[in-house]
Amino acid sequence: MKKIFPDLPNWSFNLDEVSANVYEAIGTDKYGHKVSYTGTDLEAILSQCKCAAKKIDKSLKGDSNDGSPQCG
């Protein structure tokens, strides 16, 4: 299943069940950067992927802080 989120317009996320109750989320941006997580809690791994994508976007903008958006 493919998902797109308004707060990450340059990213798309593919969600798959790779084994019984084991999910993989892979996010790809328009430049080819990728983030991925695998686990049993689909919402948690999707949240981790989105957070990692936000960190990449922030670093690409040249943000001078530690590059860690508040994710949680």
C-alpha positions in Angstrom: 0.0 0.0 0.0 1.3 3.4 -0.9 0.9 6.4 1.4 1.6 10.1 0.9 1.5 12.7 3.8 0.8 16.4 3.5 3.7 17.2 5.9 6.1 15.3 3.7 5.1 16.3 0.1 8.4 15.1 -1.5 8.1 11.6 0.0 6.0 8.5 -0.7 5.9 5.5 1.6 5.3 1.9 0.6 3.9 -0.4 3.4 4.0 -4.2 3.0 3.4 -7.2 5.2 6.6 -9.2 4.6 5.7 -12.1 6.8 2.8 -12.9 9.2 2.3 -9.8 11.3 5.7 -8.4 10.2 5.6 -5.1 8.3 8.1 -3.1 6.3 7.8 0.6 5.6 10.0 2.2 2.9 10.0 5.9 2.2 11.5 7.4 -0.9 11.8 11.1 -1.7 11.9 12.7 -5.2 15.7 12.8 -5.0 16.1 9.1 -4.4 16.8 9.2 -0.6 15.3 6.2 1.2 14.4 5.3 4.8 13.0 2.0 6.0 12.0 0.2 9.1 10.6 -3.3 9.7 8.6 -4.5 12.7 5.4 -5.8 14.1 3.7 -2.5 14.8 2.8 -0.9 11.5 2.0 2.5 13.0 5.2 2.6 14.9 7.5 1.8 12.0 5.6 4.3 9.8 6.1 6.9 12.4 9.8 6.1 12.5 10.1 6.4 8.8 8.3 9.7 8.8 10.6 11.0 11.5 13.7 9.9 9.6 12.4 11.5 6.4 11.9 14.8 8.3 15.5 14.6 9.5 16.8 14.1 5.9 14.6 17.0 4.7 16.0 19.2 7.5 19.6 18.3 6.8 19.1 19.0 3.0 17.9 22.5 3.9 21.2 23.1 5.7 19.6 23.5 9.1 22.4 24.4 11.5 21.0 22.7 14.6 21.4 19.0 15.4 19.0 18.0 12.6 16.7 16.2 14.9 13.0 17.3 14.6 10.8 16.5 17.5 9.4 13.1 16.7 7.6 10.9 19.1 
